[in-house]
């Protein structure tokens, strides 16, 4: 078993990332990731709930995974990605209270909205080898592990506070065409709408102050409309539940003299409406 050296309990919202490497062409043990209620389980006992279970078969060198999400009934699945043994795999786990999302090499493997019971303690994170017969001839290797506080996900924050703002929705320069990476955030908003059918929202677009103010106003409206179109066409949200507005450069929240400030000003807001 391996545990990161942390001196405090894990927060409600956090991320865990590490590099995972399996040698190719040899017998390897499966790897289990999980959370334990003990800060020092090697000393105080291993009381944990298995959340993620990843296996590389010792015949096919192909990645698979399963999870019981604390409820039993594991189902082994093959990862549809092209990563194989002998290559570095970047593993990312995002935890937002009860919700857990898992990524491998930026491919989303699953999104579990209720993976954690609200009363469950998850004070530390562990990595351990699972048993294998025949005995493994090699191991797995982990490097560059990091654990960090994270912001509450947009879906939960919108439902709780009624308003969220993000600059993770990106567009082509001076255009209202969404970049593919934007759909991660839009998907979160779609889930909030699908889970709460009475919810209606206003999408508000903002720009930085580069260029003509009147053109920025038009651009911000078009960008808000593009986000609405994605929610309607890609996620099946009823169009009447969404209204759009553009504010252009009229509500700046940072200085436009630096690239970082301009990035903060180029944002999209989602606001609950009656």
N, C-alpha and C positions, 0 to 999 in steps of 0.2 A: 504494500500500500504506500502511496505517496500523497502528502498533503502540503499545500502551500503554507508558508509560515505567516499567519496573520495574527494580529494581537487583539482583534475585536470581532464581534459578531457581524455576519454579513447583513447589509442593509436590505430594505424592501425592494429597491431597484438597483440592479448592478449588472455588470457584464463580466464574463470570463472568456479569455482567449488564450489559445496555446497552439503550438505546432506539434503535429502528431506524425510519426514516421514508423512504418512497418517495413522491415527488410523483405525483399522479394525472393520467392523460390525456396522458402523454408517453413518449418512448422512454428507457428506463432500463437501465443495465448490471445484470446479475446480481451478487450479492454472494457472496463465498467467505469462510468463517471457517476457520481452521485453526491448527495448532500447528507451531512450528519448533524445531529443536534449537539454534539460534543465539540468543543474547541480543540481538544487533544484526545481523539479517539484511540490512538495507539496506547495511551496511558489509562484512559478511563473506560475503554471498551468501545466497540464499533457498533453504535446504534445509528443506523442509517436507513433511509428509504431509497431503493434503487430507482433512479429516474431515467437514465440513458444507458443503453447497453449496445456497444458496437462490436461487431465481430468481423474478422477477416478469416475466411475459411483457409485451411492449410492445403487445399487442393487447387482452388481456382484463383487465388490472389485477388478476389473481388470483394469490395466493401459491401457490408450489409449493416442493418441496424434494427433494433427493436426497443420498445419502451413499454413499461407497464403503467406509467403515470400514477403509480401508487394504488391502482385499482385492480391489478391482476390482469391476466389475459394477454401476455406478450404475443406480438405478432412479428415474426422476422420478415424484413423487407430488404430488397436489394436497392442500394443507392443508384439512381439512374445516371449519376454523373460519370465522368470518364477517368476519375482519379483511381489509381490502382496501387497495389503494394509497390514499394520502391520509389515512391514520390512523396514529397512533403504535402501534408494536408493541414490547412489552417482551420481550426475548430473555434467557433464563436457561439457562446451561450448568452442569451439576453433574458434576464429575469425582471419582470415588472409585477411585483406582488404575487398574485396567483398565476400569472401568465408566464410561459416559458417558450422561447423561440430558439431553434438550433440551426446553425449554418455550418456548412463544410465547403471551404473554398468559395464562399459567398453564395452558394446554392442553399436556399432555404429547404431544410429537410422536413421540419414540421413546426407547427404553431399550435401550442396547447393552451387555450384560454384559462383552463381550470386545472393546471397541473399540480398546484400546491393547495392543500387545505389551508385556510386562513390561520388556523391555530398551529400549524406545523412549524417546528423550529428548524432552521437551516443555518446553523452557526458556522459550518465549515464545509469545504469542498474537498472531495477525495478522488483519486484515480487508483484503480487496482486491477490486477490481473485476474481473470476468471480461470477456472480450472479447465483443463483440456486433456483429452485422451485420444491419441498418445501424447506423452509429455512434450511440451514445446522444446524446440532446439534453439530458439532465439527469442528475443523479447520485442517490446515496442519501445519507442523513444519519444520523449516529450521535452520541448524546449520553449523558451520565450513565453512562459505563462504570465498572465497579468489579470488582476481582479480590480475593477474600478467601479465607483459609484456611477449611476446612470440616471438620466432624467426619466420621469414617468412617461410611458408611451402615450402617443397622441390620442389614441382611442380612449384610454382610461381618463386622461386629463380632460378631454372634451366632455365626457359624460359627467365628470365630477365638478368641473369648474364652469362649463358652459362656453369656454373660449380657449382656443389654442392658436399659436403662431409658429410657423416653421419657415426656415430658409433652405430646407432640404428638398423642396420641389423646384426643380431646375428646368430652364427653358433654353432654347437656342438664342444666341445673342440678338437682341432687338426683335425677337419674334415670339409668338405664342405657342410654339411647338414644344411639347413636353419631351424632356430627355428620359430614356428608359429607366434610369435610377429613381425617378420620381414616383414610380408606381408602388414602391415599398410604403411610402407615407400615405399615398392615396388609398392603398389597400386597407390601412388601419382605419381611415375615416369611413370607408365603405363598410367595414365590419361593425363600427358603431351604429351606422344607419340601419344595417340589416338586423342587428340585435335589438334595436329600439325603433319599431315601425312608426311610432308617433313623432319621432325626432325630425325636425326640419332645421336646415342650416343656411347661413349666408356665407358665401365665399368672397373674401375681399383681397384683391390684388394690390401690391405695392411695388414701386420701382425705386431705384436710386435717382439722383438728380442729374445724371448725365443726359445731355440732349435737351430737346425742346419740352417744356412742361406740358403743353397740350397734347403732344404725341405720347408722352409718358402716361398721361391719363387714359388715352385710348388703349395703349399697350397693356396697362394694368387690368383694364376691363376685359380685354381679349384673353389674357392669361387666366383670369378667374373663370371665364367661360370655358377655356380648354380643360380646366380641372373638373368643372361640372360635366362636360362632355365625356371625360374619361370615367367618371363615376356612373353615368347613365349607360354608356355603351359597353364598358368593360365589366361593370359590377352589377348591372341591372337595377340601379337606384331609380326610382320614379322621379322624373324631371321636376315635377311640381313641388317636390320637397326641398328644392335648392334654388336660392336666388343668388345673383352675382352682383358685385359692385367693384369698381376700380377707384382707387384713391391716388394713383400716380405717385408723385413725389411729395405730396402734401403732408404726410405724416411720417417724417424721418425719425428714426430711433437711435441713429449713430451718425458720426461724422462721415461726410462723403469725400474727405480728403485722403482716405486710405482705402486699399482694396478690401480690408476686413470690414470697415464701416459700410462700404457700399454693399457688401454681401449681406450684412444684417438688414439693410434697408430693402433689399430685394426679397420680399417675403410674401407668404400667403397666410391669411388668417381664416379660421373657421369659427363661426359664432352660432350658438343655438338661438333659434327664433321661435316665437309662439305661433 
